Structures are given as C-alpha cells and as structure tokens.
C-alpha cells in the first residue's frame, strides 16, 4: 500500500464512506438498471433510475444544507460526493464531485438544491435534465436521445459503468455505489495536516489523491493526462 492509498483509506474510514454508501442505481440482482420516461410527446426520453436509497440520502443532505443557509449560520459549504466500486471493503473511487450551497449570485441558494423532494431535474448535480449526471449519462446509455447530447465525458462514464449501451435494459459491469455528506467547513480534509478546509479545496485534494489510488477514476480536472 502506497502513501496515497493510506491517505485515501484513512479519509474513507474517518467519514465512514464504505459503511454509509448506497447503491447509485435502481438495479436488479443481475445488474440490469431500471429506467423511467420524462417529458411529453416528441420530447419524451428514457432516463436511468437512481436507487431510492441514493435519492433519500441526497434529499436528507440537501435539507441540512438548505436549513443551514436559511439560518444564516453558513456552517456548511455544500455536499461532497463520490461514485465508486467496493473492493475488499474499500471504496474504489470512480468520480468525485461537489454541489455547493451558494449559487452564482450574491449569496443565493443554488438552484441545484431547490425543491429536491419533488423536483428531480437538477437534484444536486445528479438530475434527469441534460447538463446533469443522470441526464447526460442516460443519453449515452439508453436509446431515444439525440446524438448531440452524447458527450465525450459521459461516453466514458457509460463505457466504464456498463457492459452494453443503447439498450433499455443496460447491465452494470459491477455494482456501483454512491456516498455523500454535507461538508462542514470546520472538518478536517483528506490531508489531516492541512486541517479544516473549504469544500472547493477539498474536492481538488480528493481528486488528486483518488487519481493516485484508482486507475478507473473518471475525473479529468486535476489529473495528469499521463496518468490516465
């Protein structure tokens, strides 16, 4: 085990990543992922279904973030999340990202966090709309999407996660898990020596470490092209 593995595993243990992660997709025991239809008429299209556990986790976390924003305490910067595979009781990171509490305006609540209990279009970056993870991944996995919606980034996701695509019953290569937590800016980051850090800095640090421990990482920013 190299030093990066130790740093990553210690972070995962400290935040109970393996114990608290949930299935990302609604899938049967054979790994076939369910889908649902959104839109009407000519705009109707199939999208991959998130698992109920994953949706409940995001709704719970974002409720904490919204309550904190409304109170004006600003304790939390937002949500940090990781998509990954489990191997020998360790999380193998596939993708690391964040959803910040504050939007692009002057202290406004991010649109990504609004009305998540009833609106799945944005859903803390995991929404059904295009330009969001599930929407864009669905365009590369399921039939019925325009070719221009099939981006290079999510074609890579589709190839990594699924055995086959262009099917309404796509099969996962391996069970795919999701972990997330509300990031308190007083929390210690992945490098404990640095102490507390912001969510934005944490994301870059985690991606950098994950790039050294996972040959299947799908993040591109912060990763040397020679290491991919």
N, C-alpha and C positions, 0 to 999 in steps of 0.2 A: 504494500500500500504506500503510495507516494504522499507527499505533504498536502497536495491539493485534495486528495481523497479524504485525508484526515480532517481538513477544514470543512469540506462539504458534509461529511458524515456527522461531524460534531454539531454543525448548524442544524441538520435534519433531526438529530436526537434532541437538541435543546428545544426545538419547536414542535416536536412530536409529529414530524411530517409523515412518516410511514403509518403511524397509528391513526392519524386523522384524515388521511387521503381517502377519496371515494372514487367510484367508477366515473369516468368522464361521460361515457355514452350509455344510452339505454340499449343493452345488447342481450341476446340470449346466451345460454351456456356455450354454444358453439362459436360465439364471437360475431354473429350477424347483428348489425346495428339497425335499429328501427328508424323510420323517417315519418315526417308529417308534412302536410301541404300548407303553404301560406300563400296569400294573395288570392285574387279572384280572376276568373276568365283567362285571358291571354297572359296575364302576369303571374298566374299560379305556378308555383315551383316547389319541389320537394326539398326539405332540409333535414339534416341529421338531428336526431333527438338526444339531448342531454339526459343524463340519468336524473331521477327525482332527487337523489342524494346530493348530486352536484348543484342542482338548482336551489335546493334548500340551503346548502352551505353558502352560496353566493348571496341569497336573499338575507340570510342571518348576518353575514359580514357587512353588507351594504347598509342594513338597518342600523348597525353600530356606527358606521361612518356618517350616515345622514343625521342621526341623533347628535353626534359629536359636533357636526357642522352647525346644526340648528342652535346648539347650546352656546356656540362661540368659544368653546374651550380649545378647539383645534389641537386636540391630543393626537389625533391620527392623521397621517398624510394620505392614506388610501389603502388599497389592497395589493399585496404581493401574491403571485400565484405561480404554480409550477405544474406542468403536464409531464407525466413520466411513466416509466415502467417499473415494476417491482422485481428485484432480483436478489435472492439470498437476503431478504429482509432489509434491503437498501433501496433507496429511490434513485433510479437512473434517469436523470433529467432529459426531457425532450424539448421543452420550451419553457422559458421563464419570462414573465411579464408583470405589468402593474396596471392598476386602474386608480388614478388619483382622485381624491375627493373634490378638489377645486378644479373648475373648468378653465377655459381660456380667457374668460372675462376677469373682472376685478373681484376676486373672492367668491364668485358664484359657484353653486353646486354643479358639478359636472353632469352633463346630460347622460353620461354613461351609467349614472347611479340612480336616475329618477324613475320612480314608479315600477320598480323591478318585480314587485309582487304580481303585477298584471301585464306588464309590457316586456316582451322578450326580444324586442327588435335590436337593442343595444346590449343590454344585460352585462354590464361591467366588462366590456370588450368581448364577451362570448355570445353576442346576439345573433339572431337569424338574418339580419339585414346584410347586404353586401358591405364590404369595408369592415366587417367584424368577423371574428374567428369562425363561428359555425356557418355563417352565410357564405363566406369565401371558400371554406373547406368543402361545403356541400356542392358548390359549383364545380369542384374538381373531382368529386367522388360520385355524385348522383347525376343521372340524365335529366334533361329538361332545362338546362342553364345555357345562356348564351356563351359562345366561345370567348368573347372579350372579358367575361367575368372570371375566366380561368387563369389566375395569375401564377407566375413562376414560384412565388413564395408558397402558395397553398398547393401547387402541384407537388412540391417537395414534401409537404405535410402528408398529402394523400398517399404518396409512394411509401413514406416511412411507416404510416399507421395501418394501411390496408393492403391486403393480399390482391384485391381486384377492385377496379373502379368502374364507372359507367354502368352501375347496377343499382336497382332499388333495394337490394339485399347485400350491401358491401360487407365483407368479412375482415375483421381486425386481424393483424398479424399476431398481436399479443394483447391481453387486457390492458387498457390504457387508463391511468389514474389521474386524478386532479387534486391538488392541495392548494389552499389559500388561507390567508389570515389578514386581519386588519393590522396595519403596521403602525405601532406606537413609536413616535419619533424619539422616545427615550430608550427604546430597545437596543440591545447590542447587536451589531451587524455580523456578517459572516466571518469577518476577521475581528476576533474579540479584542485585539489590541487597539483597534480603532474606536471602540466604544460605541455609543449611540450614533445613529446616522439617519439621514433623510431617506425616504422611500426611493427617490430618483437615484441616489448614490448607491443604495442597497441593490437596486436592480442591476446596475452595471457591474458591481462587485460579484453578485451571484452569477451573472452570465460569464464573467471572466473565469471564475472558479469552475463552473459547470463545463465550460469549454475544455478544461484540462482533465475532467473526470469522465466525460461522456462522449464517445465517438459518434453518437447519434443525435447530438444536440442540433436543433433546427434554428436557433437564433443565429443571426448574421452580424448584427451590430455588436461591436466589442470583441469579435472573434477574428483572429488572424486567418486570412484565406488559406495560408499554407498549412494550417492545422485541420482544415475541414476535409 
